[in-house]
């Protein structure tokens, strides 16, 4: 029994072969770092912004994809690929520049789509129109960083937008044949288990197609590192994180694509927890826990109850 709908299975459903995402550094910035919103960024993000710095080193988007393609074809026997614009905010540039970057990626052989990592406050109709155009012939995902539905948390982590901003972005994206994915972090400062489960229950009802779950880990050069060293923040234990992920999955609809269950910290940057480096072990523990508890994605999800709640509140559909 497959206890959650993982990304590899989803790709095989569509394409009948191994599809691999390739992370691309497009050399873009973030309004939470360039002074538009803030110069400090989110408290968990360092100056690299999850990027490799490849673009700043003169490696084009095309060359990044070609190099990764060669490696992934050998290692995983992958036959098709998604260009994943990952680092910083990949809709935060003039439309003409974004179109040039996206076209460059899609010009590479066997790139069958794009996955665009961005912020919900960095999207507009013109960008969505462009992505919708690509979606006529390619698989297009847009990944919105949310982290939590709780505004108090978003303010504490210096996110620079509220939950309503995320909802508006999803609303704008719907109906364009663009698939949506939300990024959520477990273990954020001040959040209880109930807070995290509320995030699961709320986002399960707003029509997103996929989700990425991340452990909040501490990396060098971040505001979070300062809090950790001062004893003002404690990381989740491995056991607590595994249990939280399983509880979270239970509350999501069974057709939602689970793109990630934990992150990939750079070994040279990680401060804590060190167990976050062993991704394979962590994923195996999640799978084992699901089996032991005889639970699965969607077990606690009840769309009929959701609809009844909406009708009773007069809110209707999102």
PyMOL commands that set and color helices and strands:
alter all, ss='L'
color gray80, all
select helices_A, chain A and resi 7-15+61-76+95-106+125-134+151-156+163-173+193-203+223-229+238-250+274-277+279-292+303-313
alter helices_A, ss='H'
color red, helices_A
select strands_A, chain A and resi 19-24+80-85+111-119+139-147+179-186+210-215+218-219+257-260+270-272
alter strands_A, ss='S'
color yellow, strands_A
deselect
rebuild
show_as cartoon
